[in-house]
Amino acid sequence: MEAHTLVLSATKIAVPDVPTIDFVTSLINRGLTQMEYFGIEIDNHCDIISDDMEAVSNEITYIDIHFDTELTIAYDSLNETEVDQLAITMLHDCNPEIRADLKDITIYL
């Protein structure tokens, strides 16, 4: 199995107490997110953040999507639109675990 991470960002949004897949896919479909990272599973990116980066990060909502595949993904061969479509398809094709705080959302597929 290959472990992957997709990190999307959006201008800081009000994350609902119980975020849903429809909430996340709506952000993607409306073009309110941008791809920050798509690649092999990474450790918590918050562990390696400087003070300046933390100030900027406080104004951004991050959506981390973690998933496994049996096949390798050629990350560089996909453009942002294709990655968005992949995320939407995966989110609707499974029963994900969604965790959130007041600012960020983490999804495990």
N, C-alpha and C positions, 0 to 999 in steps of 0.2 A: 504494500500500500504506500502511496505517496501522500504526504501531508502538505496541505497548501493553506496559505493565508491571503485573503483579499482585504485590504483596508481602504475604505471609502471615507471621504470627509465632506462636511457641509458646514456652512456658516452656522454657528451655534443655534440649535433649535431646542424647543421645549420638548423633551423626551417624555412621552406619557408614562404613567406609573407602570403600566403593563403594555409595552410596545408589542405590536403584532407584525406578522409578515406583510400584511397589507400596508401598514404604516411605512415600513422600510421600502417596499417596492414602489410605493407612491413617490417617495423622495427620489428614487432612481429614475422612474418614468418621467417625472417633471423636470429632470435635469438639474436637481438641486445638489447632487453629489459629484465628486470627482475622485478618480482613482489615485490613491497615494502610494499604494504598494500592492503588487500581485506577484507572489513567488512562493518559495518554500516556506514552511511554517517557521515563524520567528518567535523568539522569546518576547516577553512583554516590552513593547517599544517605549513604554513610560519609564523603564529602568535606565535608559540611556539618554536622558533629556537634560539640556542645560537650563539655567534660570531664564535666559532670553527665550528659549524655545518653549518653556513652560508658560510664559506670559502669553505667547501667541496661541499655544494649545488651548488655553482657557477659553478662547473665543471660537473654538472649533468643536463640532461634534464628530466623533469618529465612530464608524461602524466597522467592526472587525468581524469578518466571516471566516471561520475555520472549517475545512472540509478535507476529506480523503478521497483519492481516486485510485483505481487499479493501474491506470496508465499515467505516464509522465505528461505534463502539459508544457507546450512550447510557449512560455509566457510572452516572449517578445514578438511572437507571430500574431498576437491578438491586439486589435486596437481597442480604445476605451469603449466604444459602442458595443463591440463583441463581448467585452468583459462584463458590461452592464447586463446584456442579454443573458449571458451565462449565469450571472448572479440571480437574476429574476427567475430563470428556469429552475435553478437548483433550489431556490427558496420555496417555490411552489410544489416541487416534486418530493418533498420530504416533510418530516415532522421535527423541526429544529428546536433546540434548546436556546432560549433567548434570555440574556441577562442584561440588565441596564442599571445605570445610576442616573443622576440628574443630568448628565451631559453626554454620556457615551453608551453605545449598544454593542454587545458582543453576542455573536450567533455561532452555535456549534451545529453543524449539519451531520 
